[in-house]
Amino acid sequence: MRKSGRKWSNWSGLVKATPQTVVYPSHVEEVVDVVKLCRKDGRTLRVVGSGHSFTPLAASDDVLLSLDRMQGLLKVDMEARTAIAWAGTKLKTLGELLHTEGLAQENLGDIDVQSIAGAISTGTHGTGLQFGNISTQVVGLTVVTGTGEVMDCNEQSHPELFKAMQISLGALGIIVKVTLRLRPSYRLSYESARVPLSDCLDRLPVLASEHRNFEFYWFPYAEPCQLKMMNETEKPATPSRFSSYVSDVIMENAVFGALSKVCKYIPPLSASVSRLCASAVPTNGKIEQSHKIYATKRLVRFNEMEYNLPVEAMETVIREMRETMAREKYRVFFPIECRFAREDDIWLSPAYGRNSAYIAVHMYRGMPHEKYFADMERIFLRHGGRPHWGKMHSLNADRLSALYPKWDKFLAFRALMDPDGIFLSPYLRRIFALN
């Protein structure tokens, strides 16, 4: 173990902690040793991936364990189209390694800096009604339990525990290896279009069903929105162009970052900046290997709330959000991100038992978000919303247990896997209602 006492914060900077000890194991045996030592000394431990969660999920003022030294592929089975990866492998690295083997994940989210264990522990998702979240791609896990036992877990060996483990918030054990179901490498064509939001909403079922991956961004106080569509193609990848770099990196980060700073210091400009951004939505396209095209660079830091909703509720929710924004006049200019996902049977998955829409709201780091997020959350909850585990929300155990039919069974497995509660932080104790 390495003493720390240094401040830790998440990506947005809102969540802070002062871990007394930070450890970087490089083998499963070292993870076991850390767990056993924590259990013997009555200490608590949390695992951190890339710190991209907006909740205190990874925060620890005691022991913080990073899996950054446990990255890479361990085994590839071409016949079964599966691969075993170290749990700390970052998604970007994982995509590159799989591509060298001729394989790829079927779907991914819009950033690739997270570790694979962090992504599956929080229910990270991409977009597309054909696809579940990243946890649905998992077919096996190797876990170090709260007693230091190393357990291989899959749907055949532990049917119920596996459904609890697929999204477990780091509360059932430390995931050290992940077995993924994969497919052959593929390319995607990407198209960005600018249309009035009313047109998008009128065509929503068609847009969501006709494209492999479909999402859209709408802007507060503005009518144009951005459609993003991706479909598989056999055509060759688009050559790198400076114009693409200007659009993807400079416009979406440097220019937007500068406008964000202006709004932070002159908040009344937020609505005008939102309308300016809406009018500048790019209309372009490109073709690239899947693992390169899902993610975009996110250099402008923000705080975020995201809720899962029944897919049929999206249009109604957006109209209520627009009405509330018009009434309350929040100082917000970040676009609202709208995506889709297929239903699944993972116990703590926000998409449990229903095809889903996801709506995410953002606020530039350092600007007040409380009232805006609280008002949007009330709308989401009125329509059956379930919070994304890695994004901000205000729910406690009473509300959460009503949203997840398998909540009590999950907590029973938590007690079994970690009888001394070494993986419990104050945050987890609050949302699980554990004293």
C-alpha positions in Angstrom: 0.0 0.0 0.0 1.1 3.6 -0.6 0.2 6.3 1.8 -1.5 9.2 0.1 -3.5 11.9 2.0 -3.6 13.8 -1.3 -6.9 15.2 -2.5 -8.7 13.1 -5.2 -11.5 14.5 -7.4 -13.6 13.2 -10.2 -13.4 14.4 -13.8 -15.7 17.3 -13.3 -14.0 18.3 -10.0 -17.3 18.3 -8.0 -16.6 15.1 -6.0 -13.6 15.3 -3.8 -12.0 12.9 -1.3 -8.8 12.5 0.7 -7.8 8.8 0.5 -5.5 7.8 3.3 -4.0 5.0 1.1 -3.9 4.5 -2.6 -3.0 1.1 -4.1 -2.1 0.1 -7.6 -2.1 -3.8 -7.7 -0.8 -5.5 -10.8 -2.0 -9.0 -10.1 -5.1 -10.7 -8.7 -3.1 -11.9 -5.7 -2.2 -8.3 -4.8 -5.9 -7.4 -4.9 -6.7 -10.3 -2.6 -4.0 -9.2 -0.2 -5.4 -5.6 -0.1 -8.9 -6.9 0.6 -7.8 -9.2 3.3 -5.7 -6.5 4.9 -8.6 -4.1 4.8 -10.9 -6.7 6.4 -8.4 -7.5 9.1 -7.9 -3.8 10.0 -11.5 -2.8 9.7 -10.9 -0.4 6.8 -13.1 0.4 3.8 -12.0 0.3 0.1 -13.4 1.7 -3.1 -12.2 1.0 -6.6 -11.6 3.9 -9.1 -11.4 3.6 -12.8 -11.1 7.0 -14.6 -13.1 9.0 -12.2 -15.7 9.9 -14.8 -18.7 9.2 -12.5 -20.5 12.4 -11.4 -21.7 10.8 -8.1 -19.3 9.9 -5.2 -19.4 6.2 -6.3 -15.6 5.8 -6.4 -14.8 8.3 -3.7 -13.0 7.0 -0.6 -11.4 8.7 2.4 -9.8 5.4 3.4 -8.4 3.0 0.8 -8.6 3.8 -2.9 -7.7 1.0 -5.3 -6.8 1.7 -8.9 -6.7 -1.0 -11.6 -4.6 1.1 -13.9 -1.8 -1.5 -13.8 -4.2 -4.3 -14.7 -4.9 -3.5 -18.4 -4.8 -5.5 -21.6 -6.1 -8.7 -23.2 -5.6 -12.0 -21.4 -7.2 -14.4 -23.9 -9.0 -14.3 -27.2 -11.3 -17.1 -28.4 -11.9 -16.5 -32.1 -14.3 -19.4 -32.5 -16.5 -18.3 -29.6 -15.9 -14.6 -30.4 -15.1 -13.8 -26.8 -12.1 -12.2 -25.1 -11.0 -11.9 -21.5 -9.6 -8.5 -20.5 -8.1 -7.1 -17.3 -10.8 -5.1 -15.6 -8.7 -1.9 -15.6 -8.4 -1.8 -19.4 -9.5 1.6 -20.7 -12.2 1.4 -23.4 -10.0 3.2 -26.0 -7.2 0.7 -25.5 -9.6 -2.2 -25.4 -11.0 -1.2 -28.8 -7.6 -1.0 -30.3 -6.4 -4.3 -28.9 -9.6 -6.1 -30.1 -9.3 -4.6 -33.5 -5.8 -6.1 -33.9 -7.5 -9.5 -33.3 -10.3 -8.7 -35.9 -12.9 -8.2 -33.2 -15.0 -5.3 -31.8 -17.7 -4.6 -29.2 -21.1 -4.3 -30.7 -21.8 -0.9 -29.3 -20.1 1.8 -27.2 -20.8 5.1 -25.6 -19.6 8.6 -26.7 -16.5 8.7 -24.5 -13.8 6.0 -24.3 -11.7 7.0 -21.3 -13.4 4.8 -18.8 -12.1 1.4 -17.6 -14.2 -1.6 -18.8 -15.0 -2.4 -15.1 -16.1 1.1 -14.4 -18.3 1.2 -17.5 -20.1 -2.0 -16.7 -20.4 -1.3 -12.9 -22.3 1.9 -13.6 -24.4 0.8 -16.6 -22.7 2.9 -19.2 -24.4 2.7 -22.5 -24.3 3.9 -26.1 -27.3 4.5 -28.3 -29.4 2.2 -30.5 -32.6 0.3 -29.9 -30.9 -2.9 -31.1 -28.4 -2.7 -28.2 -28.3 -3.0 -24.5 -25.8 -1.2 -22.3 -22.2 -2.3 -22.2 -22.9 -4.7 -19.3 -25.1 -6.8 -21.7 -21.9 -7.6 -23.6 -20.4 -9.3 -20.5 -20.5 -13.1 -20.4 -18.2 -13.7 -17.5 -16.5 -11.9 -14.5 -13.7 -12.7 -12.1 -14.3 -11.0 -8.8 -12.5 -10.7 -5.5 -15.2 -10.8 -2.8 -15.2 -8.9 0.5 -13.6 -12.0 2.2 -10.8 -12.2 -0.3 -12.2 -15.1 -2.3 -11.6 -15.2 -6.0 -14.8 -16.1 -7.8 -15.5 -16.8 -11.5 -19.0 -15.9 -12.2 -21.2 -16.3 -15.3 -24.8 -16.9 -16.2 -24.4 -20.7 -16.1 -22.3 -21.0 -12.9 -24.2 -18.4 -10.8 -27.4 -17.4 -12.6 -28.7 -14.9 -10.1 -25.4 -13.6 -8.8 -24.3 -12.9 -12.3 -27.4 -10.7 -12.9 -26.5 -8.8 -9.7 -22.8 -8.5 -10.7 -23.4 -7.2 -14.2 -24.2 -3.7 -12.7 -23.0 -3.8 -9.1 -21.7 -0.3 -8.3 -18.6 -1.9 -6.9 -20.6 -3.1 -3.9 -20.3 -6.9 -4.4 -16.6 -7.2 -5.0 -13.7 -6.0 -7.0 -14.0 -7.1 -10.7 -10.5 -8.0 -11.9 -11.2 -9.8 -15.2 -14.1 -9.3 -17.7 -15.1 -11.8 -20.5 -16.9 -10.0 -23.3 -19.1 -11.3 -26.2 -17.7 -9.7 -29.4 -18.3 -9.6 -33.1 -16.0 -9.2 -36.1 -14.6 -5.8 -36.7 -16.8 -3.4 -38.7 -17.0 0.1 -40.0 -19.7 2.7 -39.4 -20.8 5.6 -41.5 -21.6 8.7 -39.5 -23.9 11.6 -40.5 -24.7 14.8 -38.7 -27.8 16.8 -39.7 -29.5 19.9 -38.5 -33.3 20.0 -38.4 -36.0 21.7 -36.3 -36.6 19.9 -33.1 -40.4 19.6 -33.9 -39.4 17.7 -37.1 -37.2 15.4 -35.1 -39.9 14.6 -32.6 -42.5 14.0 -35.3 -40.1 11.5 -37.0 -38.7 10.0 -33.8 -40.0 6.4 -34.1 -38.7 6.2 -37.7 -35.3 7.8 -36.9 -34.8 5.5 -33.9 -35.7 2.3 -35.8 -34.2 3.0 -39.2 -30.7 3.7 -38.0 -28.3 1.3 -36.2 -27.3 4.1 -33.9 -29.3 7.2 -33.5 -29.2 10.1 -31.0 -30.0 13.7 -31.1 -29.1 16.9 -29.2 -31.5 19.8 -28.7 -30.6 23.2 -27.4 -32.3 25.2 -24.7 -34.2 28.2 -26.1 -33.4 27.2 -29.7 -35.3 25.4 -32.4 -32.6 23.6 -34.4 -31.4 20.3 -33.1 -28.6 18.0 -34.2 -29.3 14.4 -35.4 -26.4 11.9 -35.3 -26.9 8.7 -37.3 -24.6 5.7 -37.7 -25.0 2.6 -39.9 -22.7 -0.2 -40.9 -21.0 0.0 -44.2 -18.5 -1.9 -46.3 -17.1 1.3 -47.8 -13.5 2.3 -46.9 -12.7 4.7 -44.1 -12.8 8.4 -44.8 -9.2 9.8 -45.1 -8.3 12.1 -42.3 -9.1 15.7 -43.1 -8.2 19.0 -41.4 -11.8 20.1 -41.8 -12.9 17.2 -39.6 -10.4 18.1 -37.0 -11.7 21.6 -37.0 -15.3 20.5 -36.6 -14.7 17.7 -34.1 -11.9 19.1 -31.9 -11.7 22.8 -32.3 -15.4 23.8 -32.7 -16.7 21.2 -30.1 -14.0 21.9 -27.6 -11.9 25.0 -28.0 -14.6 27.3 -29.3 -17.3 25.8 -27.1 -14.9 26.0 -24.1 -14.3 29.7 -24.7 -18.1 30.3 -25.0 -18.6 28.3 -21.8 -16.2 30.6 -19.9 -18.0 33.7 -21.2 -21.3 32.3 -19.9 -19.8 31.4 -16.5 -18.9 35.1 -16.0 -21.8 36.6 -17.9 -24.7 34.1 -17.2 -27.4 36.1 -19.0 -25.6 35.3 -22.3 -26.4 31.6 -21.9 -29.6 31.6 -24.0 -27.9 33.5 -26.8 -24.9 31.1 -26.7 -27.3 28.2 -26.9 -29.0 29.6 -30.0 -25.6 30.3 -31.5 -24.4 26.7 -30.9 -27.7 25.4 -32.4 -27.2 27.4 -35.6 -23.7 26.1 -36.0 -24.5 22.4 -35.8 -22.3 20.7 -38.5 -23.8 18.9 -41.4 -21.2 16.4 -42.4 -20.2 12.8 -42.3 -17.4 10.3 -42.3 -16.7 6.5 -42.2 -14.4 4.9 -39.7 -13.8 1.7 -37.8 -16.4 1.3 -35.0 -14.0 1.6 -32.1 -12.8 4.9 -33.4 -16.1 6.5 -34.4 -18.3 6.1 -31.3 -16.3 8.3 -29.0 -15.7 12.1 -29.2 -13.3 14.2 -27.3 -14.8 15.9 -24.3 -12.4 18.6 -23.1 -15.0 21.0 -21.8 -15.8 19.9 -18.3 -19.3 19.8 -16.9 -21.6 18.2 -14.4 -24.3 15.9 -15.7 -27.6 14.2 -14.7 -29.0 11.5 -16.9 -32.2 9.5 -16.6 -33.6 6.4 -18.2 -37.2 6.6 -19.3 -39.7 4.2 -21.0 -38.9 4.8 -24.7 -42.5 6.0 -25.4 -42.1 8.8 -22.9 -39.3 10.7 -24.6 -41.4 13.1 -26.7 -43.7 14.1 -23.8 -40.8 14.6 -21.4 -38.9 16.8 -23.9 -42.0 19.0 -24.3 -42.3 19.3 -20.5 -38.7 20.2 -20.3 -39.1 22.9 -22.9 -42.1 24.4 -21.2 -40.2 24.4 -17.8 -37.2 26.1 -19.4 -39.3 28.7 -21.0 -40.9 29.5 -17.6 -37.8 29.3 -15.4 -35.2 30.7 -17.8 -32.2 28.7 -16.5 -28.8 30.0 -17.3 -27.9 26.9 -19.4 -26.5 26.5 -22.9 -25.3 22.9 -23.0 -27.4 20.8 -25.4 -29.6 18.0 -24.0 -28.5 14.6 -25.2 -31.1 12.0 -26.1 -30.3 8.4 -26.8 -31.9 4.9 -26.9 -31.2 1.4 -25.5 -32.7 -2.0 -25.6 -34.3 -3.6 -22.5 -32.4 -6.1 -20.5 -32.7 -8.3 -17.4 -29.8 -7.0 -15.3 -31.1 -6.3 -11.8 -29.8 -2.8 -11.3 -29.9 -1.8 -14.9 -31.9 1.4 -15.6 -33.1 -0.4 -18.7 -34.4 -3.4 -16.7 -37.5 -4.8 -18.4 -38.2 -1.9 -20.8 -36.9 -0.5 -24.1 -35.5 2.8 -23.0 -34.8 6.4 -23.8 -32.0 8.3 -22.0 -32.1 12.0 -21.6 -29.0 13.8 -20.2 -28.7 17.4 -19.0 -25.4 19.2 -18.4 -24.1 22.3 -16.7 -20.7 23.8 -17.3 -18.4 23.2 -14.3 -18.6 26.0 -11.8 -22.0 27.2 -12.8 -25.0 26.5 -10.5 -26.8 23.4 -11.5 -29.0 22.6 -8.5 -32.4 24.1 -9.5 -32.1 23.2 -13.1 -31.2 19.6 -12.4 -33.9 19.3 -9.6 -36.6 20.6 -11.9 -35.6 18.3 -14.7 -35.4 15.4 -12.3 -39.0 15.9 -11.1 -40.1 15.7 -14.7 -38.1 12.5 -15.3 -39.5 10.9 -12.1 -43.1 11.7 -13.1 -42.6 9.6 -16.2 -41.0 6.5 -14.5 -37.4 7.7 -14.7 -34.5 5.7 -13.3 -31.2 7.5 -12.8 -28.0 6.5 -14.5 -25.7 5.2 -11.8 -22.7 7.3 -12.9 -24.7 10.5 -13.2 -26.0 13.0 -10.6 -29.4 12.3 -8.9 -31.0 12.9 -5.5 -32.7 9.6 -4.9 -32.4 7.6 -1.6 -33.1 4.0 -0.9 -36.8 4.4 -0.5 -37.2 5.8 -4.1 -34.6 3.5 -5.6 -36.1 0.3 -4.1 -39.4 1.2 -5.7 -37.8 1.6 -9.2 -35.9 -1.8 -9.2 -38.0 -5.0 -8.7 -34.8 -6.9 -7.7 -33.5 -4.3 -5.3 -33.9 -6.4 -2.1 -32.4 -9.5 -3.8 -29.4 -7.4 -4.8 -28.9 -6.2 -1.2 -29.1 -9.8 0.0 -26.2 -10.7 -2.4 -24.3 -7.6 -1.3 -24.4 -8.8 2.3 -23.3 -12.3 1.2 -20.4 -11.1 -0.9 -19.1 -8.4 1.5 -20.3 -9.4 5.0 -18.0 -6.9 6.7 -19.0 -4.0 4.4 -15.5 -3.1 3.4 -16.7 -1.9 0.0 -19.3 0.4 1.6 -18.7 4.1 1.4 -20.9 6.7 3.1 -22.5 7.3 -0.3 -23.4 3.6 -0.8 -24.6 3.3 2.8 -27.0 6.2 2.1 -28.4 4.9 -1.2 -28.7 1.3 0.3 -30.1 2.6 3.6 -27.4 0.7 5.6 -26.3 2.1 8.9 
